[in-house]
Amino acid sequence: MSEDFFPDHSPEYYEHFLREMESTRSFRKKIYNKIGLKSARRILEVGCRQGILSQEFRNETEAQITASDSDHINIADASERVKCVEFFRESADKLSMRDESYDIVFCHYFFIWNSNGIEESVQKWRLYRSPY
């Protein structure tokens, strides 16, 4: 399979993914409650792909939501589908945000698509503002 092949660029994949998301919604709601999603002020999603989780966050909270992905097609699709979220293209290993900028940093599907996940995780921890 080509490195340039992204199955999530197809409409069929998107529809399948929406069905999968529906089947795990109650589990995610428990996680959102546990981490205080509703009370967060700033949220970052790294590896947002087509913005499916970004939309869910938008529906759950009034927080400022920023979402990034390294793939320009995903960013274009997400920007078209999801409103009131700031989307931008940026590589996860070189995130440009200031340290401790976000209350919550999501990288839910990031590790599925990325083989350099451990090194790039350091970037995400740098951005997280601990409540303690």
trRosetta pair geometry for C-beta under 8 A, 3 or more apart (Angstrom, degrees):
i j d omega theta_ij theta_ji phi_ij phi_ji
1 5 5.5 -98 177 49 95 141
2 5 4.5 108 66 -20 90 101
6 9 4.8 84 90 -19 99 106
6 71 6.6 69 -79 -129 169 158
6 73 7.5 163 65 66 144 132
6 74 7.8 -93 152 -51 156 108
7 10 6.2 -44 -175 16 57 112
7 13 5.0 146 143 -88 84 148
8 13 4.9 -139 -114 126 41 142
8 14 6.9 92 -166 -68 69 69
8 17 7.0 39 -127 -43 98 148
8 49 5.6 -44 142 -165 158 123
8 50 6.2 -145 161 -26 113 114
8 74 7.2 29 107 -96 119 109
9 13 7.3 51 43 43 31 137
9 73 5.6 10 -117 126 114 145
9 74 7.6 -95 -88 -66 79 75
9 77 8.0 -168 -130 -37 63 150
10 13 4.6 95 65 3 89 102
10 14 7.1 -154 96 -7 50 85
11 14 5.5 -54 -150 35 37 115
11 15 6.4 35 155 -17 69 105
12 15 6.0 -56 -150 38 31 108
12 16 6.3 30 153 -17 65 109
13 16 5.6 -57 -147 39 32 112
13 17 6.1 33 155 -22 67 108
14 17 5.7 -55 -147 35 28 112
14 18 6.6 33 153 -22 62 102
14 50 6.0 -84 -114 110 105 176
14 52 7.9 178 -152 -66 79 120
15 18 5.7 -49 -151 30 33 114
15 19 6.9 33 151 -17 62 101
16 19 5.8 -56 -157 34 34 111
16 20 6.5 33 148 -18 67 106
17 20 5.5 -52 -148 37 36 113
17 21 6.2 41 152 -23 67 104
17 50 7.7 120 78 44 154 131
17 52 6.2 -127 130 -53 119 166
18 21 5.6 -51 -147 34 31 114
18 22 6.6 37 152 -24 62 101
18 52 6.8 -148 -88 -131 69 129
19 22 5.7 -50 -153 28 33 114
19 23 6.9 30 152 -18 63 104
20 23 5.9 -57 -155 33 35 110
20 24 6.8 6 156 2 67 109
21 24 6.3 -75 -151 49 32 94
21 25 6.6 64 150 -66 66 83
21 52 6.0 -138 -68 160 158 131
21 53 7.9 -154 -127 -73 130 70
21 56 7.5 -143 180 -58 131 139
22 25 5.7 -18 -153 -27 35 118
24 27 4.9 -49 -172 40 77 119
24 28 6.0 78 131 -23 87 100
25 28 5.8 -61 -150 39 32 109
25 29 6.3 38 154 -26 68 104
26 29 5.5 -47 -148 30 34 117
26 30 6.9 38 152 -20 62 99
27 30 5.9 -53 -160 30 33 112
27 31 6.8 31 146 -15 64 104
28 31 5.4 -53 -152 37 40 113
28 32 6.2 43 150 -23 70 103
28 56 7.3 -4 133 158 149 151
29 32 5.5 -51 -146 35 32 114
29 33 6.4 34 154 -19 64 103
30 33 5.8 -53 -150 35 31 111
30 34 6.3 31 152 -21 64 108
31 34 5.6 -57 -148 36 32 113
31 35 6.3 9 162 -3 68 110
32 35 6.4 -67 -142 46 26 95
32 37 3.9 -38 -164 2 87 142
32 38 7.5 81 156 -29 102 78
32 60 6.0 -69 -168 -179 152 156
33 36 7.8 30 180 -70 29 33
33 37 7.4 -48 -58 19 26 99
35 40 8.0 8 129 -53 94 122
35 104 6.2 90 147 -112 128 123
36 39 4.7 -46 177 46 101 108
36 40 6.3 127 116 -47 85 81
36 103 8.0 -87 98 155 110 123
36 104 7.9 -166 78 -63 79 122
37 40 5.7 -41 -154 2 35 118
37 43 7.6 33 -147 -90 80 139
37 57 7.0 -128 -167 -134 122 80
37 60 5.6 1 127 130 130 129
37 61 5.4 -122 149 -53 84 132
37 63 7.8 -108 178 -3 64 137
37 104 6.7 6 -109 -40 67 169
38 60 6.5 -103 -81 157 74 85
38 61 5.3 -161 -118 -100 40 90
40 43 5.4 71 127 -62 141 97
40 61 6.1 4 54 -164 94 156
40 63 4.6 -6 100 -84 88 149
40 103 4.1 -179 -145 89 91 136
40 104 4.9 -43 -118 -3 153 115
41 63 5.5 152 -177 -128 13 92
41 64 6.7 12 155 19 63 92
41 103 5.6 111 39 -22 72 136
42 63 6.1 -168 -74 -176 16 106
42 64 5.0 -14 -109 65 71 101
42 66 7.4 7 -172 4 89 106
42 101 6.5 -94 125 147 148 70
42 102 4.8 -121 114 -122 100 61
42 103 5.4 127 56 3 68 88
42 104 7.9 178 96 33 52 68
42 129 8.0 63 62 16 114 128
43 57 5.8 -154 113 -176 158 143
43 61 7.1 99 -20 81 142 147
43 63 4.9 82 -9 116 105 140
43 64 7.2 173 26 85 69 51
43 65 4.9 -16 69 -111 105 73
43 66 7.2 176 90 29 54 65
43 102 6.2 86 -126 -161 18 112
43 103 6.7 -45 -74 59 61 89
43 104 4.8 -10 -118 67 84 102
43 105 7.8 171 -162 -85 55 32
43 106 6.9 21 -179 -5 101 106
44 65 7.9 162 -86 -159 27 54
44 66 5.1 -19 -109 73 72 98
44 67 7.4 156 -164 -88 50 40
44 68 7.4 -4 -170 5 95 102
44 97 7.1 -98 -97 -9 148 167
44 101 7.3 66 -42 94 133 104
44 102 4.4 -79 -5 -89 107 163
44 104 7.3 -174 32 97 63 57
44 105 4.8 -9 67 -117 105 74
44 106 7.0 -172 95 29 53 69
44 124 7.8 -169 99 -139 127 85
44 127 6.1 -28 31 136 160 142
45 48 4.6 84 113 -86 116 97
45 53 6.1 166 -136 97 149 114
45 54 5.5 -133 35 -80 155 87
45 57 7.0 -156 -48 -10 128 153
45 65 7.1 14 -4 -173 105 98
45 66 7.4 -175 26 95 67 50
45 67 4.2 -6 61 -115 105 88
45 68 7.3 175 89 26 60 59
45 105 7.9 162 -88 -165 28 49
45 106 4.5 -17 -111 69 74 110
45 107 7.5 154 -162 -81 54 42
45 108 7.5 -28 -146 11 100 98
46 67 8.0 -161 -69 -153 23 55
46 68 5.7 -10 -120 62 58 100
46 92 5.2 92 180 -118 120 107
46 95 7.2 -59 -107 -84 124 133
46 105 6.7 18 -9 -179 109 95
46 106 7.0 -179 23 89 67 55
46 107 4.5 -17 65 -97 103 94
46 110 5.4 21 106 -84 90 142
46 124 5.9 -105 2 -94 154 115
47 68 7.6 8 -28 90 31 71
47 69 5.9 80 -135 -109 28 79
47 92 6.3 2 -51 -71 92 136
47 107 5.6 70 28 -150 118 76
47 108 7.7 -152 85 53 110 58
47 109 5.7 -149 127 83 116 75
47 110 3.2 158 16 -95 156 80
47 113 6.3 167 -154 50 122 124
47 114 6.8 -101 -97 -22 137 125
48 51 5.5 29 155 -86 113 53
48 53 6.8 -133 -142 57 74 97
48 54 5.2 28 -153 -41 125 121
48 67 3.7 57 -67 177 155 115
48 68 6.4 130 -3 56 108 25
48 69 4.9 -104 46 -47 77 106
48 74 7.1 154 87 148 77 119
48 75 7.9 81 69 -95 114 64
48 78 5.8 60 122 -115 120 163
48 87 6.9 -121 72 -124 154 97
49 52 7.1 -15 83 12 108 95
49 69 5.9 145 -62 -109 25 145
49 71 7.6 21 -123 47 52 126
49 74 5.0 -100 -162 -149 38 135
49 78 7.3 133 105 -64 40 122
49 109 6.1 -32 -12 90 129 140
49 113 7.5 156 -76 -30 109 155
50 74 5.6 -103 -71 -147 53 82
50 77 4.9 -45 -134 111 86 127
50 78 5.4 176 -174 -71 33 83
50 81 6.9 39 165 24 87 151
51 54 4.2 -58 -156 45 73 124
51 55 5.8 80 142 -29 88 92
51 67 6.4 111 -111 111 81 163
51 74 7.8 157 -23 172 79 82
51 77 7.0 -164 10 109 110 80
51 78 3.0 135 -37 -139 120 96
51 79 7.6 174 -54 -35 151 33
51 81 5.5 162 75 72 133 116
51 82 4.2 -138 161 -5 138 137
51 85 6.9 152 -147 78 116 151
51 87 6.9 -51 -87 -89 120 133
52 55 6.0 -53 -157 29 28 110
52 56 6.9 26 147 -15 60 105
53 56 5.2 -51 -149 36 42 115
53 57 6.3 46 151 -21 71 99
53 106 6.7 -145 137 138 141 152
53 108 5.8 146 -87 40 167 145
53 109 7.4 -179 -13 -3 136 112
54 57 5.7 -50 -150 34 32 112
54 58 6.4 37 149 -22 63 105
54 65 6.2 138 -155 151 86 135
54 67 4.5 -36 -95 -61 134 156
54 78 6.4 62 40 -165 147 119
54 82 5.2 67 103 171 113 171
54 85 4.8 84 170 -156 119 168
54 87 7.5 27 -154 -82 171 100
55 58 5.5 -51 -149 33 33 116
55 59 6.5 32 152 -18 64 105
55 81 6.9 -62 -66 129 131 104
55 82 4.6 -127 -75 -107 87 113
55 85 7.6 -96 -74 -18 48 145
56 59 5.7 -56 -151 36 32 111
56 60 6.4 21 154 -14 65 115
57 60 5.7 -70 -148 42 31 108
57 61 6.1 -35 177 33 71 108
57 63 7.5 -61 165 60 105 113
57 65 5.4 135 111 -113 128 142
57 85 7.7 94 76 -101 110 126
57 106 7.5 -139 -70 -4 138 153
58 61 7.5 -88 -128 55 16 69
58 65 6.0 -99 -76 17 78 156
58 82 6.4 164 -8 -167 151 106
58 83 7.7 128 -169 74 160 56
58 84 5.8 122 -143 85 125 106
58 85 5.7 -90 -70 -54 123 109
61 65 7.7 122 80 -58 109 111
63 103 7.3 -112 -136 44 140 127
63 104 7.9 28 159 32 172 113
64 86 7.6 8 177 4 89 117
65 84 7.5 68 41 127 109 74
65 85 4.6 -43 94 -123 113 88
65 86 7.0 169 95 25 57 73
66 85 7.4 161 -100 -175 20 75
66 86 4.7 -24 -111 72 72 106
66 87 8.0 161 -163 -83 53 28
66 88 7.4 -18 -169 16 95 104
66 97 7.7 127 103 -81 158 138
66 102 7.6 -113 42 -92 113 124
67 78 6.6 -114 103 156 137 150
67 85 5.6 16 5 163 116 121
67 86 7.1 157 24 82 66 53
67 87 5.2 -24 73 -104 95 72
67 88 7.8 149 83 24 50 60
68 75 8.0 -11 -152 -96 43 111
68 87 7.3 150 -90 -159 38 56
68 88 5.5 -26 -106 73 85 75
68 89 7.0 123 -157 -128 79 14
68 90 4.7 -40 -160 47 133 99
68 92 7.3 151 106 -83 119 70
68 95 7.2 155 55 -117 166 96
69 74 4.6 -70 113 96 156 131
69 75 5.5 -165 57 -61 104 84
69 78 7.2 128 7 -2 135 147
69 87 7.7 -15 15 -164 96 99
69 89 6.6 -43 77 -116 62 62
69 90 8.0 95 55 43 20 56
70 89 6.5 77 -143 -167 26 80
70 90 6.9 -70 -91 96 63 25
70 91 4.9 50 -105 -99 115 58
70 92 6.6 -78 -43 -13 112 80
71 74 4.2 69 85 10 108 111
71 75 6.8 175 91 -12 57 84
71 89 7.4 -129 69 -128 20 104
72 75 5.6 -54 -146 37 36 112
72 76 6.3 38 155 -20 67 105
72 89 5.4 -3 -92 -97 68 150
73 76 5.8 -54 -149 36 31 111
73 77 6.3 30 154 -17 65 108
74 77 5.7 -57 -146 39 31 110
74 78 6.0 28 158 -18 67 110
75 78 5.8 -55 -141 40 28 110
75 79 6.1 31 158 -21 64 109
75 87 5.2 158 -154 152 82 117
75 88 6.8 10 -140 -171 135 10
75 89 4.8 -84 -33 -66 160 89
76 79 5.9 -56 -145 36 26 111
76 80 6.5 24 156 -18 61 109
77 80 5.9 -62 -153 36 28 110
77 81 6.2 14 158 -10 66 114
78 81 5.9 -65 -142 43 29 104
78 82 5.6 -23 179 24 70 115
78 85 7.6 -74 156 91 104 129
78 87 5.1 154 101 -111 116 152
79 82 7.2 -66 -112 54 16 78
79 87 4.7 -128 -73 50 88 141
82 85 5.0 -8 130 29 117 128
82 87 7.5 110 71 -47 112 125
90 94 6.9 -125 177 85 93 81
90 95 6.2 91 132 -113 131 56
90 96 6.4 -112 -142 3 147 100
91 94 4.9 41 76 34 105 97
91 95 7.9 -126 89 -58 55 54
92 95 6.5 0 -152 -52 39 99
92 107 7.7 87 -140 -126 137 125
92 110 6.6 116 -106 -154 159 125
92 114 6.6 -36 45 -108 148 160
92 120 4.5 49 123 -172 106 137
92 123 6.4 158 163 69 66 145
92 124 7.6 -12 -169 -52 100 99
93 116 6.4 -14 -70 114 126 137
93 119 6.5 15 -120 114 109 105
93 120 4.6 -84 -83 -100 72 97
93 123 6.2 -176 -139 -29 30 147
94 123 7.4 -88 -55 -114 11 147
95 123 4.7 127 17 170 113 122
95 124 7.4 96 -3 -75 156 53
95 126 7.8 164 70 69 121 116
95 127 6.4 -51 118 -53 146 134
97 101 4.6 -105 162 28 118 159
97 102 7.4 26 144 -26 157 105
97 127 5.3 53 86 -120 125 117
98 101 4.8 119 68 -67 79 113
98 127 7.8 108 86 -124 41 74
99 126 5.3 -79 -117 170 83 84
99 127 6.7 -123 -135 -95 35 37
100 126 7.9 -88 -37 161 55 49
100 127 7.0 -176 -55 -173 15 27
100 128 6.8 -24 -113 95 53 31
100 129 4.1 85 -169 -92 82 81
100 130 7.7 -63 -124 9 105 67
101 127 5.2 -42 39 -161 95 83
101 129 6.9 -162 45 -38 14 108
102 105 5.2 104 92 -65 138 83
102 127 5.3 25 21 146 109 99
102 128 6.1 -50 75 -105 89 45
102 129 6.2 177 73 4 32 94
103 128 8.0 31 178 -153 12 67
103 129 5.8 -43 -90 59 45 106
103 131 7.5 45 -149 -63 88 98
104 128 7.8 15 -131 -127 16 92
105 124 4.9 160 143 -172 145 97
105 125 7.9 -146 55 -78 152 29
105 127 5.5 108 -84 88 140 111
105 128 5.0 -95 0 -77 122 94
107 110 3.7 -38 -179 12 93 141
107 111 6.9 85 134 -28 104 82
107 121 7.6 -147 55 -109 164 75
107 124 5.8 -62 -34 -102 135 160
109 112 5.2 -39 -172 22 71 121
109 113 6.8 46 142 -6 86 106
110 113 6.6 -83 -163 45 32 95
110 114 5.7 -17 166 13 73 128
110 117 6.8 129 125 -119 96 101
110 120 7.8 -135 163 106 129 131
111 114 6.2 -75 -120 53 30 91
111 117 4.6 44 -117 -113 83 151
114 117 5.0 123 99 -68 104 80
114 120 6.6 -52 154 37 148 150
116 119 5.2 -44 173 45 93 112
116 120 5.4 87 114 -19 92 110
117 120 5.9 -73 -142 48 27 104
117 121 6.1 43 160 -40 67 100
118 121 5.7 -44 -154 13 29 118
119 122 6.3 -44 -177 12 41 112
120 123 5.4 -36 -168 22 58 117
120 124 7.1 55 141 -16 71 98
121 124 5.5 -54 -156 35 45 112
121 125 6.4 43 150 -19 73 102
122 125 5.9 -54 -149 35 33 110
122 126 6.6 42 152 -27 63 105
123 126 5.7 -56 -158 27 31 118
123 127 7.0 23 151 -17 63 107
124 127 5.9 -61 -157 33 37 110
124 128 6.8 42 150 -32 68 104
125 128 5.6 -49 -150 21 39 118
